[in-house]
């Protein structure tokens, strides 16, 4: 592909995104428990509206309804459902950022069709008091005003919202679309490059999830348990040309693009 010329006023950050809204909820997980409806805890799904326990690459590509912009992103994204006092709180939006944390992003390649991976650990049940890793936080005027009674969840000003950012691995073994634990085919770069068993640089995916709630002293829970159990799934079904052009234009050239894939 021929890269688009980068305008002089472009922000030199290797990044593009898909802007998504909530689609539906099901106790399904087509990556961890394919073909087994109801076998998972409750998940909140974004993107392809057809996603369920029986989802395959072909079913995603065949069902063109999506809650994401651009419409050429037919991928499925999902996270455990958040609950406040036993009631589901569905996100009012999620931005899926595709970027690079590598000093040299020029070798980054697009995901192949059907690529799948998981970030986070649904089985991790540890306290997440203020200052610890794996934090939800408050975005907006006023920010955090306190913590839940157990200290694990922020309480936000009425003008702020609960937010979380989930970051996925950015290096791939170049061979497997998935792996038995859905993680072993990918890895996080630790020395600024992708090498060894994970030589292929893939876009660094991150979910930025915004919830329309400021919280309470009671805190929250996830369908998977404590705040530390937050995790996310990515099942790629981008139109190959649309994804490839964005990687070439935005990531390889280190130029910030919008959801339309333009500068």
Phi, psi and omega in degrees: 000143176272124181291146176288144178295136181273124179294157185297332184266011181293145174282124187273071176230128182284097188195141163219176184210165166241130181258118190236153172244165179299139179254297185196170178236140177207150173276051184237157174208096184290353174266309184278323184227062182296138177075010183235080181298137179081004184275355184245168166291170184292134176241148172257123186257146177231160177085233186302124185287348183270356189300127174205193184297338185261009182299136174230172176303315182295322180293324177295316181291335182274340181252106191271002177283127180217152175263012180254150167247122016275160180292343180280358172265100179261016181295161174249134178230140176207157183218161176293143181292139177267139179236140174235114184054040176083357181253133181296136174244104182274142180302146173271000175174157175215129174257125176261108180270138173241117184213208177209137174256006181278143175302327177237099183273006190292340180270003182296136179239157179290159173290140173287158177302138177083002178298138182223145174198161180234141172241147181089178185222107182296340183267357182281114183234082179228157180296144177232065178291170182309134177092350179273164177295169173069041187269134159282152178216176182254127179245134179123174182303134179094329176055216181281133179251351180171193180235162174296166183303328179270358176080359187269347184230141177284152168251129187256155171300157181297342179265003181243168181231155174285133185222150173217145174240123180248123186251134181260160176300155185236009175234144188231151178286350177078006185235315192252132176287339180203177177214163185306322178263003177066016180226333190290347178273357180226164180204157173277138174292141179238350181231020176085006177209164177258122185205183178064232181285349182230071190276351189257123177280122176246161178303140175279110182268139171217139175264125170250110191252130181242129181249138182278059181208150176254353175086177181211177179296336180288339181077198184229176168215159175253156176303334179268356178124230184286169180305325182295344182273005179303137181204168180211155181237141178232124179236104188289131171211037173296149163301126189300319181292319180296317178292315181300318181294322179293319177298316181295314185285313194264313183278308182299324181267003180051057179225127184290126179242161178265190182295335178281354181081016179247162185282000000 
